[in-house]
Amino acid sequence: MIQKLAEPLTLPCGAVLSNRLCKSAMTEGLADEFNRATERHVKLYRRWSHSGCGLLLSGNIQVDRWHLERPGNVAIDGRNGGEAQLAAYARAGTEAGNHLWAQISHGGRQTPYVVNPQPMAPSSVAIDMADLPGFKTGQPREMTEAEILDVIERFANAARVVREAGFTGVQIHSAHGYLLSQFLNPLVNRRTDAWGGSLENRARLLLEVVRRVRGAVGADFPLSIKLNSSDFQRGGFTNAESAQVVQWLNDIGLDLLELSGGSWEQPSLIGMTFHADQGVDAPRESTIRREAYFIDYAARIRQIARMPTMVTGGFRSAAAMNAALEAGEMDVVGLARPLVAEPETARALLAGASHVARPEAVLDPMHGQSWYYVQLLNLGDGLDVDADLAGPDASARLLENEARAAAALQSR
């Protein structure tokens, strides 16, 4: 009997995913000094195209060069060009016949200090976390309404550009504490105008962006959103609020809803917590025992969503993936770090492998992210994964890389 992972999925727009495995978005840091795609993206995504995944999601492509998530992001902001490079990226990433969707995003207050010392945000609320090496941020300033409206147009423009470049879909990033997620979070969004206060007002920017993007790409182009199932902070965006936002999104015409959680302040997305108080959505013991981080929260939202859903974070065994799919808790499995540690992971799972690579099990959590970031640099250079790379060495190499990329941005 065919395993659920191998079954195709027809999306509401009519596009078909060949199986239920998705390489979810990971920041690559491979752009040039003008935030354009490079040959390193071509090498990396060509390899992932042949990984066996029915769907690949790009790392967050920014809609504003002054609001990056890190210096090496690709950006589309109307002034840096790069259309030919994006087209090469898209060709390589779809070489094996799979889908490649561009994830578009805006860093908001999570923009590093080296990129912008005073980034825009819903309100002037600084990030509540210690300054980790490479993650220092500045005091944000509250956006004007004109700037909010400009952001909406930037998302629509970026969506048009990626469709013209040859990407086969687009995902709007409204999770993990980036700008659209910041507007949803009452701890960050303290506005008293039409863009803040009630959940309806806090969700207004996201809903307007989705409408404008759908209008820009047309009804036949796959459109996805990445949304937090919860921020996992007391006073933050909750699972109940996430469910209400999904009800509003039901009427807009989404093709895939990816559910995740957390932010830089509370990195639940990588299985870590910086703040012990996780608010009303603190995981119960039954959730903690489950392999995937957000599956219980996502399963509740799946009962409301009228579009297919995807869950990313924590999946490591084929049994858990197939069980969640068979139970109807989701429709697509998102994998991230396993496809760095072993880029052919999806092909192995579809061929009957029971588990994926788990190098994070032996890595110090403080160096784990750096290890994966550096492996992405290796893969972009056409090299294999350096399985023997020590965590402290990875962190040192990453800091050197980020410093070079930040220095190159000064040519702006």
N, C-alpha and C positions, 0 to 999 in steps of 0.2 A: 504494500500500500504506500502511495506517495506521501511523504511527510508534508505537513502543512507549510513548512518553510519554503517548499519548492513550488507551491501553487501560485499561479499568476493572479494579479489583482487589477480589475478594471476600475479606473477612477471615474468620478462623476462627469468629468469633461470628455471622457471617451478614451483617454490615453490608457495604455496597459503596462503595468510593471510585470516583468517576467517572473519574479519571485517576491518573497516577503522580506528580503534582507536589504537593508539600507546602510550605506556608509554615511553616518551622520556627520554634521559639520564639526570640523576642528580647525582652529587657527593654524595657518601654515607658516606665516612670516617669510614668504618667499618673493615678495614684490620688489621692484626696483625703487630707486630714490624718488620716482614720480608716482609711486603707488600703482604701477602698471603690472600686469601679469608678465611672467618671464618663462624662459625655457625650463626652469625648474618646476613650474606648475605643469607644463606639458609632460615632463618625465614622470612626475608623481601621479597625475591623474590618468595617464596612459596605463600605468601599472595597475591602478585601482579599477580602471575600466575592464581589465581582464581578471579581476578578483573573483567574479561570480555574482556580485551584488546586482540586483535588478535596478537599484537606484543609488546614485551618489549625490551627496549634498556638498557644495563647496564650503570652504571656510568663509567666515563672515566677510563679505564684500561690502565695504563701507560706502555710504552715500555722501560723505563729507570728509575731505582730506584733513580737516582740522579736528575731527572727532573720530579718531581711529581707536581700535582696541589694542593695537601695538604698532610700532613703526613700520613693520613689514607687511601690513595689510594691503590687499588690492582695494582701490577706491574708484568710484565712478561719480565724479562731481561736475562734469561738464567743462573742466578746464585742464585736465591732465591727459586727455587723449587715451590711447591704449586700446582702441577698438580692434585693431589687427591682432594684438596680443591676446585679447579675450577670445577672438575667433579661433586662434590656434589652441588655446586652453580648452575650449568647448569641443573642438574636433578630436583632440587626444582623449578627452574624458568620456566620449561616446563611441570610441573606436570599436568596441566589442558589441555594440548594439544596445547597450544599457541606457537608462536615463541619467542625465546630469543636470541637476537644478542648482541655480545660483542662490545662495542665502544672502540677503541684503539686510544691512544693519546700520545703526548709528550708535556710537559709543556713549554719548551723553556724559554723565559725570564719571563714568569708568574709563574715560580717556586718560592715558598716562600723562604725567606732568611734562615729560620730555617732548610730547606732541603738542600739548596745549595746557598751560598752567592754570587757565581759568575757563574750563569747558562749560557748555550750556547744559542745563538740567531743568526739570519742571520747577524746582525751587532751589534756593541756595542752601542745600543740605549736603555736607561733606560725607564721604564714605567713612563708616565706622569700623575701621580695621587698622591694624598696625601697618606701617610702611614696610612692606616686604621688598627685597631687592628686585628692581625692575617693575614694581607695581605701585610706585608712588603716584598719587593723584593730587590735583590742586583743589582749591575751594571753588565750587561751581557757582555760576551766576544764573539767576532765574531768566528763562526765555521770555521774550516778548511774543505777543500773538502773531506778529508778522514772521518771526522766526519759526514758530510752530507751523504756520501755513507753508513756509518755505520747505520745511522738512517733509511735509506731505508730498510736495511736488518733486523733491529729490528722490523719494522712494519710487514714485511713478516713473520718473526719467530713468532711473537705474534699471527698473524692470523692463522698460522698452529696449534699452541698450543690450541687456543680456539676451533677450529674445532674438534681436537682430544678429547677435554674435553667434548664435547656434546652440545656446543652452536650451534644454528641452522643458524647463519649468523654472519656477522661482519660489523661494521661501522667504517670508518676512520674519525677522528675528524679533520676537516680543517676549524673551525669556532672559534668565541669567543676569538680570540687573542692568541690561543695556537700555537705551533711551525709552523705547516703547513700554518696556517692563517697568521702568522708573515711573512713568505716568500712572500705571496701574497701582503702584505701591503707595499707600497713604503715609508711610514713614518718610518718603521722598517727595511725594507730590502734596504740598501744603497750600496749593493755590486756592484762591477764593473766587476765581472767575469760572467761565464755562468749561474750563479744562481741568478743574479740580473739585474736590469735595466728595460728592456722591460717586458711587461706582460708575454710574452712567456717564458722568462727566469725565472721570479718570480713564474710562475706556474709549472716550470719544476720539482721541488721536489714533489709536489702533484701528478703530472701525473706519475712520476716514481714510487712513492709509490703505486698508484692504480694498475699499471701494475704488479708490483712484488707481491702484495697481491693477485691479481686475479690468477697469476700463482701458488701461494702457496696453494690456497684453491680449485682451479678447477672451471670449468664453471657452475657446478650445485649447487654451494653454494651461497646463497644470499650475495651480496656485496653492501654496501651503503656508501655514503659520507654525512657528515654534512658540509655545505658550507655557509658562510655569503652571504646574498643577498646584503649587503653593510656593511662597517665598521662604517658608519655614523660619519666620521671625515673628515674635510677638508684636502685634500691631501692623504687620505687613499684609500683603495680598494673600488671601486664603483660598483653600480648596473650594469652599462654597462660592466665593466670588469668581473663581476660575470657571466653575460650572455655569454661572450666570452669563459670563462673557461668551462661553461656547454657545449658549442658547441664542445670543445675538448674532454670533457668527454663522449659525445655521442658515440664516436668511440671506447670506451674502454670496454664497457659491464657492466654498472651499473644496479642494480635492484631497487634502491630507492635513490632519492636525497632529503635530508632534508635541508630546507632553513631556516636560522635564521639570526642573525645580532648582531653586537657590539662586545665588548671585556671588559676586566677589566677597561680600560680607559674610555670606553663609553658603560655602561651596558644596551644597548637597549634590550638585551635578557630578562631582567626582568622589562622592561618598564620604565627605568630610564636613565637620561643623566647627565654626569659629565661635559661635555663641551658643551656650548650653540651652538657653530658653528658646525652643523652637515654636512657641505659640500654640494655637489651637490645633495645629496639624502635626504636632510632635508624633513621630512614628510609634505605633503600638508594638507590642512584642511580636504579634503575628506578622507585622510588616517588616520588622527588623530581621526576622528569620528568612524572609523571602529574598531570592537572589537579585531581582531587579529593584532598584531604589524606589521607583515611583509607581509600580504597577497597581497597588491597591487604590491609590488616589486616581490614577488614570482609569481604572475599571469603573469607578463611580461616574466619571465624566463620560465614559464610553456609552453609558445608558442614556445619555442626553444627546450626544453628538449625532448628527445626521450625515456626517462625512466620515471616511475612514480615518483611523487614528494610528499613531505610531508612538512607541515608548522607547526612550533612550536612557541608558544608565544602569550598569550592573549586570546585564545578561552575560553569562559565561558558559552555560550548558545548553546543548540542543534540546534536551528534555524540557527545561524551563521555558525555552522559546516556543517550542511546539505546544506545550501545555497552555500557555497564555493565549496563543492564537486559537487553539481548539476551543477554549473556554469563552471566546469572544471578548476577551478583555482588551484586545487591540487587534489591528490588522497588519501592521508592519513592525518588524524588530529593527531598532536602531543600534548599530554597533559603531564605536569610535576607537578607543585605545586598542582593542584586539586587532583592528585592521592596520594599526601602526606596527605593533609587535610582530604580526604575521600578515602581510598584505593579501595573501591568498586565503584568508580565513573563510570567506563566504563559500568559495569553491569546495573547501574541505568539509564544511558543514553540510552542504548539499549532497556531498558524496558519502555522508554517513558518519563524519567525525562526531564524537560525543561532547567535546569541550573545545573552547578556544584558548589561545595562549594567555597566560596570566602573569606577566613579569611584575605587575604591581604588587603581587603577593610577597615579593622579596625586596621591594624598594622602600626606603624611608619615605613616608608620606610627604615630607618637606622637599624632597628631591624628585618625587614621582612625575610631576608635571614637566619639569625640566627635561627629564629623561625622554619623555614622549616628544617634546618640542624638538629636541636635538635629533631624534630619529627621523622626524619629518624633514629636517634639513638634509640628513644623509640620503633619504629617499629622493628628495628633489635633486640631489647631485648624481642620481643614478646608482647610488651605492646600496648595499644591503644593510639591514638593521645590525647595529653593533650590540649584540646581546651581552657582551662583557663590559659595556660602559657602566662605570660606577656612578652612583647618584651625585656625589659631590662634584665629580668631573663634569657631569652633564650640566649642573647648575652653573659652574664657572664658564663653560663654553657658551651657554645660553646668554649669560650676562654680557659676554664679549660680543656676541652676535647682535643683541639688542642695542648695545652702545654704538656699534657701527651703523646700524640701520637708522638710529636716531640722529647721528651726526650727518648722515646723508640727506635727511629731511631738511636740513638747514638751507638747502639750495632752493627751497620753496620761495 
